[in-house]
Amino acid sequence: MNDSASFSSTKKLVLSALFLALGLVLPFFTGQIPEIGAMLLPMHIPVLLCGMILGGPWGLAVGVLCPLLRSALFGMPVMYPGAVSMAFELAAYGWFSGLFYKRLRAKGAAGMFAALLAAMVLGRAVWGVARWVMMAFGTQFSMAVFIAAGFTSALPGILLQLILIPLILTALKKGKLAE
């Protein structure tokens, strides 16, 4: 399969449901300990993969739904401001990973990493802006809090994404399940 257009709409819907289900289930492996979940970012991986495999619009949809549905079903993350700001962040991850991967995948592993890094940085920026707006225009959300919560404490999850996602995409390519 050469690109996301080669999947039928039905296959895209089924695969999106799979990625959404993974986004709902993976946080259980962090033991429902918010600090570990905030470090490992388990919902981000299926959203980034969805965007890269199925395209930006599908990744955006899964990204919006995942934290909101998880909050409604399981109470974690807390709906406001956590799940709402994550919905913006993951929507950006899904959209940008699909957009950049489509344009850069011909460049091989370098293109894959560039697409992934760009999506991750832009998603974090969207999260920061959303959180800043939700916290009454930054009165409780400073640049120091953004750097600490968005990057420093999330470093293990960021590294996990940079390792796992290329490995998964490479394995799927070898199995002719993604391009």
MARVO-715869 format. One record per residue (C-alpha): x, y, z; residue in one letter. Coordinates in steps of 0.001 Angstrom, whole numbers, always signed. Example, Ala and Ser with C-alpha at 12.3 -4.5 7.8 and 13.67 -1.06 7.14 Angstrom:
<mimars>
{u +12300; v -4500; w +7800; type A}
{u +13670; v -1060; w +7140; type S}
</mimars>
This chain:
<mimars>
{u +0; v +0; w +0; type M}
{u +1570; v +3242; w -1089; type N}
{u -338; v +5839; w +886; type D}
{u -3293; v +6456; w +3126; type S}
{u -5506; v +6933; w +57; type A}
{u -5083; v +3226; w -726; type S}
{u -7141; v +2297; w +2350; type F}
{u -10898; v +2233; w +1799; type S}
{u -13053; v +4448; w +4001; type S}
{u -14253; v +1368; w +5855; type T}
{u -10692; v +226; w +6573; type K}
{u -9777; v +3730; w +7727; type K}
{u -12760; v +3798; w +10068; type L}
{u -11895; v +373; w +11513; type V}
{u -8210; v +1261; w +11925; type L}
{u -9150; v +4598; w +13514; type S}
{u -11344; v +2723; w +15990; type A}
{u -8377; v +456; w +16740; type L}
{u -6101; v +3451; w +17364; type F}
{u -8789; v +5042; w +19553; type L}
{u -9150; v +1822; w +21539; type A}
{u -5369; v +1672; w +21995; type L}
{u -5417; v +5254; w +23228; type G}
{u -8064; v +4327; w +25781; type L}
{u -6328; v +1141; w +26962; type V}
{u -2598; v +2004; w +26953; type L}
{u -2860; v +4379; w +29948; type P}
{u -3962; v +1403; w +32070; type F}
{u -425; v +51; w +31682; type F}
{u +919; v +3080; w +33529; type T}
{u -937; v +1801; w +36585; type G}
{u -3336; v +4717; w +36613; type Q}
{u -653; v +6761; w +38346; type I}
{u -984; v +10240; w +36802; type P}
{u +2700; v +11078; w +37281; type E}
{u +3794; v +8019; w +35293; type I}
{u +1187; v +8673; w +32603; type G}
{u +2369; v +12276; w +32333; type A}
{u +5927; v +10978; w +31865; type M}
{u +5218; v +8175; w +29367; type L}
{u +2392; v +9829; w +27387; type L}
{u +619; v +6577; w +26445; type P}
{u -2261; v +8207; w +24525; type M}
{u +116; v +10032; w +22192; type H}
{u +1547; v +6959; w +20466; type I}
{u -1673; v +5671; w +18830; type P}
{u -2654; v +9192; w +17764; type V}
{u +706; v +9864; w +16121; type L}
{u +590; v +6460; w +14407; type L}
{u -2982; v +7060; w +13238; type C}
{u -2008; v +10338; w +11603; type G}
{u +1048; v +8841; w +9945; type M}
{u -722; v +5717; w +8676; type I}
{u -4202; v +7019; w +7819; type L}
{u -3585; v +10718; w +7293; type G}
{u -4077; v +13966; w +9144; type G}
{u -7889; v +14144; w +9215; type P}
{u -8164; v +10681; w +10771; type W}
{u -5378; v +11426; w +13239; type G}
{u -7081; v +14690; w +14192; type L}
{u -10392; v +12906; w +14855; type A}
{u -8783; v +10205; w +16991; type V}
{u -6722; v +12861; w +18776; type G}
{u -9786; v +14896; w +19732; type V}
{u -11831; v +11894; w +20828; type L}
{u -9216; v +9965; w +22787; type C}
{u -8693; v +12174; w +25874; type P}
{u -12318; v +13347; w +25996; type L}
{u -13701; v +9817; w +25776; type L}
{u -11144; v +8490; w +28249; type R}
{u -12066; v +11233; w +30700; type S}
{u -15802; v +10564; w +30275; type A}
{u -15409; v +6791; w +30654; type L}
{u -12674; v +6488; w +33275; type F}
{u -12336; v +9922; w +34896; type G}
{u -8711; v +10272; w +33819; type M}
{u -7467; v +12656; w +32719; type P}
{u -9695; v +15095; w +34559; type V}
{u -11983; v +16688; w +31959; type M}
{u -11076; v +20327; w +32591; type Y}
{u -8489; v +21545; w +31965; type P}
{u -6626; v +18238; w +31437; type G}
{u -8633; v +16313; w +28834; type A}
{u -9793; v +19449; w +27035; type V}
{u -6268; v +20802; w +26567; type S}
{u -5062; v +17300; w +25643; type M}
{u -7796; v +17107; w +22995; type A}
{u -6286; v +20160; w +21303; type F}
{u -2766; v +18758; w +21681; type E}
{u -3568; v +15277; w +20379; type L}
{u -5661; v +16689; w +17539; type A}
{u -2594; v +18683; w +16491; type A}
{u -408; v +15576; w +16824; type Y}
{u -2756; v +13580; w +14619; type G}
{u -3136; v +16313; w +12019; type W}
{u +511; v +17355; w +11787; type F}
{u +1929; v +13815; w +11902; type S}
{u -250; v +12917; w +8925; type G}
{u +513; v +16127; w +7043; type L}
{u +4275; v +16028; w +7536; type F}
{u +4657; v +12275; w +7083; type Y}
{u +2790; v +12408; w +3778; type K}
{u +5208; v +15074; w +2548; type R}
{u +8429; v +13645; w +4040; type L}
{u +8109; v +9852; w +3952; type R}
{u +9945; v +9605; w +628; type A}
{u +13052; v +10814; w +2488; type K}
{u +13150; v +7544; w +4457; type G}
{u +14064; v +7410; w +8129; type A}
{u +15153; v +11071; w +8189; type A}
{u +11754; v +12129; w +6838; type G}
{u +9975; v +9933; w +9348; type M}
{u +11898; v +11476; w +12267; type F}
{u +11428; v +15003; w +10898; type A}
{u +7677; v +14483; w +10562; type A}
{u +7460; v +12993; w +14033; type L}
{u +9526; v +15742; w +15674; type L}
{u +7623; v +18525; w +13905; type A}
{u +4272; v +17049; w +14947; type A}
{u +5460; v +16621; w +18533; type M}
{u +6741; v +20202; w +18836; type V}
{u +3639; v +21726; w +17249; type L}
{u +1341; v +19542; w +19352; type G}
{u +3084; v +20689; w +22523; type R}
{u +2797; v +24313; w +21385; type A}
{u -941; v +23870; w +20766; type V}
{u -1293; v +22274; w +24207; type W}
{u +532; v +25206; w +25793; type G}
{u -1672; v +27794; w +24092; type V}
{u -4849; v +25866; w +24949; type A}
{u -3808; v +25491; w +28580; type R}
{u -2779; v +29159; w +28773; type W}
{u -6170; v +30286; w +27431; type V}
{u -8042; v +27925; w +29770; type M}
{u -6123; v +29188; w +32778; type M}
{u -7482; v +32731; w +32351; type A}
{u -4833; v +33941; w +29944; type F}
{u -1808; v +32625; w +31711; type G}
{u -2340; v +33797; w +35273; type T}
{u -1625; v +30260; w +36519; type Q}
{u +277; v +28984; w +33500; type F}
{u +3698; v +30534; w +32947; type S}
{u +6442; v +29734; w +30461; type M}
{u +8301; v +27893; w +33236; type A}
{u +5257; v +25687; w +33859; type V}
{u +4923; v +25092; w +30108; type F}
{u +8564; v +23990; w +29778; type I}
{u +8399; v +21814; w +32899; type A}
{u +5079; v +20122; w +32096; type A}
{u +5412; v +20089; w +28331; type G}
{u +8987; v +18973; w +27933; type F}
{u +11033; v +18307; w +31063; type T}
{u +8673; v +15916; w +32856; type S}
{u +7532; v +14437; w +29524; type A}
{u +11065; v +13592; w +28356; type L}
{u +10714; v +9812; w +28981; type P}
{u +7545; v +9719; w +26866; type G}
{u +9090; v +11841; w +24147; type I}
{u +12061; v +9461; w +23947; type L}
{u +9691; v +6471; w +23960; type L}
{u +7776; v +7959; w +21032; type Q}
{u +10967; v +8681; w +19101; type L}
{u +12017; v +5055; w +19517; type I}
{u +8733; v +3137; w +19244; type L}
{u +6943; v +4966; w +16448; type I}
{u +9718; v +4578; w +13844; type P}
{u +10129; v +910; w +14853; type L}
{u +6390; v +275; w +14491; type I}
{u +6165; v +2113; w +11155; type L}
{u +9199; v +234; w +9826; type T}
{u +7696; v -3106; w +10885; type A}
{u +4374; v -2194; w +9273; type L}
{u +6136; v -1193; w +6042; type K}
{u +7944; v -4530; w +5939; type K}
{u +4577; v -6237; w +6376; type G}
{u +3156; v -3966; w +3622; type K}
{u +588; v -2555; w +6059; type L}
{u +1732; v +1063; w +5901; type A}
{u +3809; v +3293; w +3679; type E}
</mimars>
